[in-house]
Amino acid sequence: MTAGSPLVALDDVRLSLASAAGPIEILRGISLTIMPGETVALLGPSGSGKTSLLMVLAGLERPSAGRVELAGHNLGTLNEDGLARLRRRLVGIVFQSFHLIPTMTATENVAIPLELAGDRGAFAAAEAALARVGLAHRLRHYPGQLSGGEQQRVAIARAFAAGPQLLLADEPTGNLDGETGRAVIDCLFTEHARLGTALLLITHDAELAARCGRAINLADGRIAADRPAAPRRRAL
């Protein structure tokens, strides 16, 4: 990837899934770019294709047509092993449902992707990542011993631990109450700012979307609007 090039580039991306009633069109010609360090909110009603688009960007779902590039790599030319290696090196993902391994401690959960990448200091790096999200006192706790907000912060620490260029977050506060969700989002944006990671955030929350520099609205598998996010209002 050369200086000034987009980190993410999609050209006429389409996704159709088979069903008993025939093919269902999920994405209908998505073209967009995301620059390094950019923050983008992805909005739209349920069924508009938001999560499917995230899965395509991560190389977890292959599009039916079109081109997807990540850091100059054409994902369509890579096999599953190649996609996994690229994802491990460049992409962090935070889901609504945490996806922590229940039989592993917080430190072990964060260390897994680092160990897979061959990092000999995986556990020290995992502990440092957990400390950055305020969980230095929870290193040896298992997911079942953590609150929902703490589990999501573990997931954020895991996603950022390897220094990804792109962070994908799918409704990261969807299972949390308002106050806890705001604390989790603060962690997310703090880590984004520290690393300069590009951030694509799926949300239904207009206030959260306003924290991003750009907002993309999906409707029926198409981009309905792509604009600078509305500025946040200051409290009086």
N, C-alpha and C positions, 0 to 999 in steps of 0.2 A: 504494500500500500504506500503510495507516494504522498508527500506533504500536500495538504489541501484536498485530498480525495475523501469521499464519503467512507465512513466505517461500514455502513449498511447500504446496499443498493438493491432494490427490487424492481423488476421490469415486467409488467403485465403478468403478474403471478396469479394463477388460478388453481383452485383446489376443488375437486369433485369427489364425493364419497358414494360408494354403491349402497343401495337400499333395495328392499323388496319391491318398491314402487318405481325403481329406476334411479339413475344418478341424481344426487343432490348437490347443487352448486353452493359451496361454502364461501369461497373467495372468487370474485368475478373481475379480475383484471386490476390488481393492486400494483401501483408503481409509486415508489417513494425512496427517499434517501435520508439517512441519519448521519450527521457529522460526528467526529470524535468529541466526546465531552458534552454532547447535546442532551437536554432533558425533554422527553416527549411523553405527554399523556395520551393514552389511547382510550377513547370513549365510544359509547354506543350501547343500544339496548341488547338484552340477552338474545343470542342467536345471530348477532350481526357479523360474527367472524373474528372477534378480538383474540380469543384464546387460540384459535386456529392459526391466525397470523403470527402470534408469538411462537407457536410450535414450529412453523415453517422457518422463522428467523433463526431459531435455535438448532435447526437441522434435525428436529425430532419428528417432523412430518415432511414428506417429500411432496412438492406441489405437482399438480397434474400437468401444468404448463407454465412457461415463464422462466425467468432467471433470478436467482438469489445469490448475491455476493456478500461476503463478510470479510472485511479487511483485505479485499482484493482476491479472495478465494471464491471460485465458483462452486457452490455447494453441490450442484448437479453433477460434478465430475468426481465427487468423492464417494467411496464406499462407506459402509457403516463404521468401520474402524477408523477411517480417515475423519469422518464427521465427529466421532467421539473424541479423537485427539484434538481437533480444532476447537471443539466445544470446551474441553478441559482447559485449553490454553487461553481462550479468548472470551468465554461467556460464563456469567454467573446467573443463576435463576432462583427466584424466590416465589414460592407458590402460596396460595391462601391456606393450604392445609399443612404447612410446615415440612412434612416429609422427612422427619428425623427418624433414625433407627432406634427403637425403644430400648434395646439391650445395650446401647452404647452411651457413654457419658457425653456431656456437652463437648468436652475437649475432643473426644474420639470422633464425634459426628463432624466436627469442623476439620479435623485432621485427615479424614478419608480422602478427599480429592487431592490434597497436598501429597499424601503418600503415593497415590496412584500416579502422580506426576513425577515421582522420584525425589521429592524433597526430603533430605535427611533430617532437616530441622522441623518436620511437620508439626510435632507436638508443641514445640516452643512457639511456632508461628500461630498455631491454633489458640494457644493461651493468650497471646498478644491480641489476636483478633477478637476474642471474647472480652478481653479487658476494654477494648475500644468501644464495645457496645454496652458497657456497664455490667458485665457478668463475671468479673474476676472472682467473685465469691461463689460462683456456681459451676466451677470447672469440673468437679467430680460428680455433679448431679445428673441423674437420668431424666429423659424427657417427662416421664410420669411424675417427677418431683418438681417440675417447673410449671409456672403459670403459662397461659396462652401467649401473653406478651413476651415472656422470657424465651419460650420456644421459638417464637418468630425472630427474636434477636439472635438466637443461635443460628437460625437459618440465614439471616443476613450476614453474620460473621462468616459462615461457611461460604456463602456466595462471593464475598469480597476477599477472602483469605489469600487467594492466588493472584490477586490484582488483575481482574478481567478488564477487557476493553469495553465490553457491553454487559450491562445488567438488565435482565428482563424480570419484571415483577408483575405477577398476575393477582390482582386484588389482595395485596399483602395484609390489609387490615380487615378483610371481610369477616373473619371469625373473632374480631376483637371489639371491645367497647370503645367508645369515643376517645376517652383520655388515654387508654393504653395504646390505641391505634396511632394517636398523635405522637406519642413517645417513640413508637416503632418507626414511624415515618421520619422523625427527626434523625434517628440512627441511620436510616437509609440515605438521606440527603447529606449527612455529615460524611459518610464513607464515600459517597459519590464525589463530594467536593475534595476530599483528601486525595483521591486517586485520579480524578479527572475522567472517571468512567462515564461513558454514554449510558443513559438510563431511559428505558421504555417501560412505562408504568400503565397497566390496565386498571382503570378505576371508574366508579360511578359517582365519585365524590367531586363536586365542582370546586370546593375549596382546596382539595388535594391537587387537582389538575392545575389550579392556578399557581402552584409552586413550581410547575414546569415552565420551560421557556416556550413550549409549543404544544398545541392540542390538535389531535387528529380525530375526527368523528367518522366512525364506520356505520354504514346502514346497508343491510341486505348484501353484505359481502363486497361493498364498494366504499371508496373514500368519498364521504359526503362533504367534508370540510377539512382544511388543513391550514391552520392560522396560528399566529402567536397567541399564547395563552392569555386570558384576561388577567390584568394585574390584580394582586391581592389588595384588599381594602385594609387600611390601617385602622386599628381600634381607636375610638375617640377617647 
